[in-house]
Amino acid sequence: MKRFFIPIIIFTIILLPACKVGRFFVYNYADIKDYKKFQNRTLEAPDQSFQFAVAKKGRAIRNLNINGKDYPFDQYAEDNKTVAFLVIQNDTIQYEKYWKNYTKSSIVPSFSMAKSILSILIGIAIDEGKIKSVKEPITNYIPELKSQGFEKVNIEHLLQMTSGIEFKESYSNPFGEAATFYYGRNLRKAISKLEFEVEAGERHYYSSGDSQILGLILERALGEQTLTNYLQEKIWQPLGMEYDASWSIDRKKNGLEKTFCCVNARGSRFC
């Protein structure tokens, strides 16, 4: 048994940093501690933060009725691996609870909620004239995609996930696009390899690939400013976020933010 075990360890040590397939098998599946695995850029909180008021007597959450039986909400949340749950009404916290040793200062990655943050940043960039219009073809910002016919795709297609670009949203295939984007270390190269499946605008299909292309467009529109810094300047500090946060990137040198996921923030003040 030892004869086989040692080569496997050596192979893993070599493979892990070398390719996304190795990282897929070692790290899989994605979980809420993934922020520790990737390089990132820091989002700095302002000197003074906004504080939610806390209700003296918060609202109780009713039991859930599942298959005709009452199911206590707290038990339901715990059984479904929830680590934090808040109910905020009119800037007042009505309910706040944590599980599995998490607290309000524990870091939790946003996963696909980052897509909404990205769309806000795109809107701000349009308002500021950094991006002209949602009707612009994406090749205005990523001209290297012209050879693949991507001039048919505009920014609105990406925002609405109707680009027609082939992207399998499967995290169980180590060779698929999702694994390449999540575990890979060259998102720009991965984007350049994407192809069409159907014509742009023909159908809606949930795609992290669309969001990552938007991230590259925003990077090109911003010039020297990073996406993380833009988020900090336009949203994080103006809203008075209580804690520093981070945005995962694909690699340390000249890294690109993973805009389909991976804004890592403290649980109770990232609302």
N, C-alpha and C positions, 0 to 999 in steps of 0.2 A: 504493500500500500504506500509506503514511504517513497518508493521509486517513482510513483506517479504524482504524488503530492508536491514534491519539491519542484519539478518542472512546471507544474500548474502555477505555483506561486511566482516563479521567475517570469513565466509568460504573462501573467497578470500585471506584474510590475512594469514590464516593457510595454505592454499593450495599452494600459490605462492612460498614460499621457500621450500616447502616439496617435490614437484615433478615437472617433466618437463611438464606434462599435464596442471597443473595450470599456469605455466609460458607461455605455448603455448597460452592459452586463454587470458591471460592478455596482453602479448606482441605482439601477432600475428597481422599483418604479419611482417616478417623481413623487416627492413628498414635501412636507412643509419645512424641512430642514435643508432643502436644496440651496438656500442662499449661502450656505457655508462652502458649497462645492465650486462656485463660479467666481471669477474676478468680478469686480464691481466698481462703480463710481459712487461717491458719497453725496447724499442730499443733506445740506445743512439746514437745521431748523433756525428760525429767527430767535433773537435774544428774548423776546416776549411772545409767549404763545397764547392762543385762544383756549379758554377753559370752559368746558361744558358744565352747566349747573347740574346738580344731582338731586333728584326728587327725594324729599324726606320720606315719602312713602311711595315707592315705585309701583307701577302697574304690574299686576300678576299676569302671567301668560296662562291661558286656559289649557286644560288637558286636551290632547289630540284624540280624535276618535278614529281608531284604525281597526277595520274589520269588526265594527260594532262594539269595540272595547275602549275604555278610557286609557290613554297612554300619557302619563305625566311628561310634560314638555322637557324638564330637566333630564329625565331618564332617556327620552328620545334623542336629545342632543348628544348625550354621552355615548349612547349605543351607536350613533352614527359618526363617532370620532370627532365631534366638535371640540375645539379648544377655546373658543371665545364667542360670545353672543351678546350683542347690545341692541337695545331699542332706544332710539333717540327721537324725541318729539319736541318741536319748537326749541331746539338747542338745550334741551334738558334730558339727561339720561334717566329713563324710566326703568330700565332693567339692564343689569350688567352681571355676567357670570363667566367664570373661566373653569376649565377642566384640565386634567393631565399636567398639573404643575405649571400651567401657563398663567401669566399675570398681564396686567395692562401694559407692562413694559417689555413683554416678550416679542420677539421678531417673528413675523409671519409673512411669507411671500404672497404677492397678490395673485399670482398665476394670471388667468385671462382678464381679470379686472383691469390689468394694465392697458388692455385694448381701449377701454373707455378713456383712460388718462391720455393715451396717444391721440385719440380723436379730438379731445379738447385742445391739445397742443397744436394739432393741424388747424383747427379753427382759429386759434390765436395767431398762428403764422399767416393765415389768409387775411385776417383782420389787420395785421401789421404790414401786409404787402410783401412778405417774404415768399409766399406762394400766391400766384395770381388768382387762381380759381379752382374749384373742384372739377371743372370740366377740362382742365389741362391734361394732355396725354402724359403718362408717367415717364415717357422717354425724353420729355423736356428736362428731367432731372437725372434720369438714368439712361443716357443715350446709348450705352453699350447693349441695351436690350432691343434696339431697333432691328437688328439682324434676325430676331426671332418673332417679329411682327407685333411687338408689345405696344406700338403706337396706337393700337386699337383700344387699349385700356387707359381709362382716365382715373384721376384720383377718387372721384365719386364711386366708381366701380369697386375700388379697394375698400373704401369706407363702408359700402353696403355689402361687401363680400359677394359681388357678382362679376368678378374679373374673368371667370372662366379658366383661370390658371389651375393646373393640376397640382393638388396638394392633399395627400392622404393624412387626415387628422387621426393617426393611429400611433399610440405610444407603446404598442406591443411589438412593433417591427423594427429591429435594430438597423435595418438598411433603408427605412423609409424617410420621407421628408421631415416628419415631426422629430424623429431622433436626430437627424442631421442638424436641424435648427436648434434643438434644445441642448444637445451634447457636443455639437461641432464647435470648431474654433475659427471658422471663417464664414460668417453670415453673408458677406458680400459675394463670395464665390458661390455659395449655395443658392443665392438668389439668381445668379447668372445662369444656373443650370435648370431653372424652372421652365416648364413648357405648358402650352395650352391643352385643355381637355375639351372645352366647348367655347363658342364665341362669347366675347365679353357682353354682359347684360342679358344673356340668355337664361340664366338661372341663378338662384341664391344657393351658396354652399359655404358653410362655416369653414373658415380657413385662416390658420395662424400665419400662413404664407403671405396672405394679403396684408396683414398687419405689419409683418416684418418689412415688406417692400415699402409700406408707408413710412416706416422708421428710417429707411435709407433715403427716401425722398426728403424727409424732414432734415436729416443730417446734411444733405447736399444744400438745402435751402438755407440752413443756418450758417454755413461756412465754417468758421473756426470754432464756433460755440458748440459744445456738446449738448446732446439731448437732455442729459441729467442736469446740466447747468441751466438750460432753458426751463425745465420743469421747476427747478428751485427758484428761479427768478420770477416766473409767471404764476406759479400756483403754490408751491410749498411754503415759501416765506410770506407771501401776501395773505394766505389763509391762516397763518399763525400755527402751523403744525407744532406739536409739542416736542417731538423727538426728531433726531437725525434719522435718515433712512438711507437706502442705497438702491441702485439699479444695476442688475447683473449685465455684464458684457461678455462678448464671445471670447476675448483674449485680452491680455494685459496691455500689449503695445498696439496703439491705434485701434482699440476695440470699439465695436458697435453695440449699442444697447439692444437687449432682447426685448423688442417693443411688443411682442405678442404675449409677454409674460413678465414676471420677475422684478417688480418693484417691491422691495423688502422693507416693511415698516412695522412699527409697534402696533399691536392689535387695537387698543381701544381708542386711539386718536387718529386712526386712518379710516375715516368714515365719509 
